[in-house]
């Protein structure tokens, strides 16, 4: 262990540049993932019920269209398991290039799919197949990008650098809305015939840019050290469930925070533009664009805050604040007041949700030891995200009658956020733990026990005088 720490403490120009390169690689990959995430979600909310499903029952077609969005989340745990295995076995970089290619090709293919009127039931079947490929890729993308970022970052700035994974999320969604807004403004016939395809074709441009950045990145020193010491796990998933199953379960519950995002972006868009509410779809796309663009500023700031005061206080504040403001957001939609909708979106997505979105890449990664980090992070996160994928469909199933019909949806979202906060409260604090020791304590000490913090403090004392990596 001391050899590894001494190696990583070396202050070379390369080590100074690499955290920035790793952050850039995480940024562009996440931008592609969430560009595809938003254009699919927007298309599912506005278009797919007309294009890929029978027009006999519009309500059923809408729910089925939103369900295809959720299908991608079914594939995510499998992607996390398989891609996480290879990320821990052959390296972070190679797997992350693979996730890019799968995501980009699947998204491009959606833009060329024939419609229900052309090939009948084969149309939604092919759509689901492409969505499964997207989900499989996404299952390994965020965990790999976050792992890559924290393993290259200085220990005292891990949340800041890994937060660029989710700054990429914001950039991808802003790019998607910029592309989708003029498309959504097309006449209905043009939108349904060819307009919706353009954003999917454009994903090829994002794919090429992301591939160039990632292909120039080095493998992480943590993985290279493990490889040199012949310490690479042959079956990392088995080891993580044997030694860190509590952390996997904890991450599953913490990951329920993501329900907020899918309820806000997908359900919120479909609900607000429905006949019952009647808000213009371009207005709602601008609401999403402005609020998420703002998070490109707040995510780095709030990630830096967690590097200074800890992960847990920021996380718990973010979950409870998101729970309170999701009520404000849907109430504002029910009033039809555009300024109030923008205010609710700003407080919910730009402020409180950004506390979670900027922090989870570091917080979840830091719970796992290096040999099983990719696997543990990916499996736990994607099992938790599974509910988020079906949240828009669940939202429409819960939607009541009248002006307050949105309340059950907000209660459902709040319940998920409270569970996330409780899970975070049981976690050990990790922001001061050296990168080389992350997760190691969990292999011997129950992370929820008071002795865990004592063990961390004891190990920090042994490293006193050494600046963190």
N, C-alpha and C positions, 0 to 999 in steps of 0.2 A: 504493500500500500504506500509506504513512504517513497518508493522509487517512482510510483505513478504521480504522486503529488508533486515531487520535485520536478518531474518532467513537465507537468502542466503549468507549473509556476514560472517557467522560463518566459522571459519577456522579449519575444522576437517580433520583428515587423510583421511576419506572416501571421503570428497569433493575434496581433492587433487587427489585421485586416479580415481574418476569417470570420469573426462574429458578424461583421457587417455583410459579408458574402452569404453566410448561412441565413441571416435575417432576410436578405433579398431573395434567396432561394425559397424560403418559407413563404414570403410575401407573394411571389408570382404564382406559385403552385396553388396557394389558397385563393388567389384572385381568380384563377381558372375554375377551381371547384365551385366557388360561390357565384361566379358569373353564370355557370351552368345551373347551379341551384336556383337562382332567382329567375332566369328566363324560363326554366321548366315550371317553377311555381307559378309565375305570372301567366304562362301559357295554359297551365292546368286550370287556373282560376277563371281565365277569360275566353279561352279558345277551344281547348281539347274536347270539351263536352259537345261541341258542335262538329268537330272534325273527325274524331276517332270513335264516337259512340252514336247509337241510334237516336234519332230525334223524337221518338215516340213519347218518351217521358223525360222532360228537361231536368226535373229534380233528381231523378235517378242518374241521369247522365252527368250531372254536376258532381254528385257524390262519387261516382265511379271514376271521373276524371281526377278528382282530388286523391282518390285511393291509389291511383297509379303513382302519384307523388310519394305516397307512403311506402309503396312497394320497394322503392330504392333503398329505404331504410331496413327492409328485411334482409337485403344482401349485405348490408354494412357489417354486421357481426361476423359473417363468414369472411368478408374481406379483411376485417381486423385480425381474425384468427390466422388466416393463411399468409397475408402480407406481413403481419406482425412476426410470424415465425421466420420468414425469410429476411425480414429487416434485422432481426437479432442474430440470424445465422450468417448471412452473406454481406450485410452492411446496410446502412440507412440510405445512402445515396442511390444505389442501383435500384432499390425497390421504389424510391420516390420518382425516379425517371419512368418506371413502369406504370405507376399510378397516373402520371400525367398523360401518357399515351392512351391508356384505356379510357380515361375520362374524355379526352379530346375527340377520339374516334367515335365513341358512343354518342356524344353530343352532336357531332357533325352528321352522323347517320340519322338522327331524329329529324333533321332538316330535310331529309330526302324521302321520308316514309310516305307511302300512299295512304289515302284516307279511307274511312269506313264506307263511303259511297263507291269507292273503287274496288276494294277487295274484301269488304265485309268484316267479319270477326278477326281476320288476319291482321287488320290494322291495329286494334288495341293489343293484340298478342305481340306484334313486333315492337310496339311502343313499350310494353312491359319488359321485353327482352333488353332493349337499350337502357331502360331505367335500371334494371338489375345490374347491368355492366357499370353504369354510373355509380350505383350504390356500393358495389364491390370495390371499386377504385377509391371512393371516398372513405371506405372503412379503414384503409391504410394510409390515406393522405395526411390527415390532420395529425395523427399520432406520430407519423414519421417526420413530418415537417417540424413539429414541436420538439421531438427528441433531438433532431439535428440541431435546432437552434439552441437548446439549453446546453447541449454537450460541447458546443463551440463557444458559448458565452462565458464572460467572467461571472463567478458565482454570485457576486453582489448585484448583478444586473440581469439575472436569468429571466425574470418576468418581462423586463423591458424588451430584450431581444426576441424572446419567444412570442411576445405580444404582436410582433410584426406578422405572425401567422394570421392573426385576426384583423390586423390592419389591412392585410390582403383581402380578407373577407369583405371588409367595407368597400375597398377599391373595386373588387369584382362585382359587388351588387350595385354600386354606383354606375360602373360601366354598363352593366346589364340594363339598368333603368334608362340610361342615356340612349342606348340602342333601342329599347323597347317603347319609349314614350312616343317618338314619331310613328312607329309601327302601329301602336294602339290608336293613334289619331286617324288612321286610314279609314276609308269607308268600309262598312261591315263586310261587303262582298270581297274586297281586296284583302282585308285582314285575314279572312277565313280561307281564301284561295292560295295566296302566296306570301302575304306579309309576315305571318307568324314564323315562317321558315328562316327569314333573314338573320335573326339573332343567333340561331343555331349554326348557320354557316359561318358567321363571324367568329365562332369559338375556335376555328382553325388558326386564326391570327394570334389569339391569346396562347394557344398551345405552342406555337413555334417560339414565341417570346419566352415562355416559361421553360421550354426545353433547352434553349441556349443558355439561360442563366444557370439552370441546375447541372448541366453537363460540365460546367467549369468549376464546380465545387469539389473540395476535398472531402474524403470520409472523415468522420469525427475522431478526435484523438482518443476518446474513451473506448470506442469500438476497436480502433487500431491497437490499443494497448491490450485489450482483452484477446484479440486475435493473436498478437505476438506472444502472449503468455499462455496460449492454448486454453483460454478460459471461456471460449464461446460455447453457450449451451446448445446441446443437440436437440433438445425438445423444450424450448423456452416456455411454451404454454403450460406444459405439465408442471414445470418448476414454479411458475407464478401461482398456479392454483394450489400447489403443495405448500409454498412458503408465504405467499402474500394474498391469499384468498380474501382476507378481510379488506385489503386495499382495493381489490377488484370490486367487491360488493359496495364499498364506500364510493368508488368512482361511478358505479352504475346509478346510485341514488343522486349523487351530485350532478350527474349529466342530465338529469331531468330538467335542469334550468333551461335547456334548449327548446322545450315546449313553448317558451315565451316567443322565441324567434319565429317558429313556424305558424303560431297563432297570429302573431303580429303581421307577418309578411303575406302569408298565403290565405289563411282564413279571413284576416282583416280585409284584404283586398276583395275577396269574393263577397263577403258580407256587405261591405260598404257600397259596392257597385251593384248589388242585387236590386230587384224591383222594389222590394220592401223599404229600402233605405234611399237608393237612387242618387248616390254621389257619383260624380263624373269619374271615370276610370283614370283619365289623365291626371286629375287632381290627386287621386290616391297614389299614383305612381310617383308624383312629385313629393308627396308626404314621405314615402319610403326613401326616396333619393336624398332629400335634405337631412332627414334624421340619421340615416346611415352614413352619409358623407360627414356629418358632424362627429361621428364616432372615430373617424380617422384622426381626429385631434384628441379626443378624450381617451381613447384606448392607450396610447403611449403614456399619457399623463397618469392615468389610473394604474397602469402596470408599474410605473416608477414608484408610485405611492406604495404599492404592495411590496416592492423591494426594500422600502424603508420602514414600514410599520408591520409587515407580515401579511400572509395570505388570508388567514381566517377572518380578521375584522373587515377587510375589503369585500370578501366573498359574502359574508352574512349580511352586510349592509346592502350589497347589490341585489341579493335575492329578495330581501324584504322590501326594498325600494321598488323593484320591478313588480312585485305582487301588488303593491299599493297603486302604482301608476297604470297598470293594465286596466284597472277599473275606470280610471280617469280617461284613458284612451277610448275605450268602447262607449263610455257615456258620451264623450265628445262626438263620436261617429253618430250615435243615436240622435243627437241634437241637430246634426247637419251643419254645424258651425265649423267652417274651414280653419279659422284661427285657433279654435279650441282643439281641433284635431292635430294641428301642427304642434301645439303646446304639449298635448298628451304624448305624441310620438317623440318629441324632444326629450321629455323627462324619462319616458320609459326606455327608449332605445338608445339615445345619445348619452344619457347620464347613467342610469342605474344598470341597464343591461350591459353597457360597456365595461363596468366593473367586473362582470363575470366573463364576458367575451375576451377581454384582454388578459385575464388571469388564468383561465382554465388550461391553456397549453403548458404553463409552468407548473401550476399546482398539481395537475394530474400526473405529469411526467415525473415530478420530484418524489412521488410516493413509491416509485419502483426502482429496484437496483438495476444497474446498467445491463447485465446479461439478459434480463427479461423485460426491460423498460418498454420497448416497442410493443411487445405482445401484451403486457399487462395494461398499458395505456389504451391500446387500440381495442382490446376486447371489452374492457370495462366501459369505455366511452361509448362504443357503438351499441352495446346492449342498452345503455341508458338512453341513447338517442333514438332507439327504435320507437319509443312512445311518441317522441317529437314528430316522427315522420307521419304518424296517423292522426296527430292532433287536429289538423284541419278537418278531416272527415269526422272525427269525434266531436269537434266543435259544431258542425252542422247537425249532427245527431242530437246534440244537447240544446241547440238553439230553440228558444221558446217563442211564444207568440207575443206580439205587442212591442211597445217601445223599449221595454226592459228584457226582451228575450235574450239579450247577450249575457245577462248576469251568470247563468250556469257555466258559460264558457270561461268567464273571468274567474269563477270559483275553482273550476278545474285547473286552470293555469296557476292560480295561487297555491293550490294544494301541492302541485309539483314543485313549486319554488320553496315552499316550507320544508318539504322533504329534503330538498337539496341543502338548505341551510342547516338542518339537523345533522345531516351526514357530514357536512363540513365541520361542524362543531366537535365531532368525534375524532377528527384528523389531527395528526401531530403537526406542529408548525415546522416548516422546512426552509424558510427564506434565509436562515443563517447557516444552513448545513453546507459544507463543501461539496462540490459536485461529485467528487470521488466517493463520498460516503452516503449519497442519497440512496435510500431504500435498504442499505446494509443493516441498519438498526432494526428494521421491520422483520428481518429474518430471524432475529433472536428475541425481540421484545414486542409485546402486544402494543400496537401503535396507539391504542386508545387509553393505555394505562399511564398513570403519572410518571412511572419510571422511564417512559420513553423520552420525555423531555430531559430527565436527568442524564440519560445516556448520551443524548445529543450534546448537552452542555459539557459532559466529560470529554467527549471526542473533540469538541471545539477547543477545550483547554489544551489538549495534547498538540493542537496545531497552532497554539498561540505564537504570534510572531511571524507566522506565514500569512501573507496576503492572500485572499481568496482568489481562486481561479476565475 
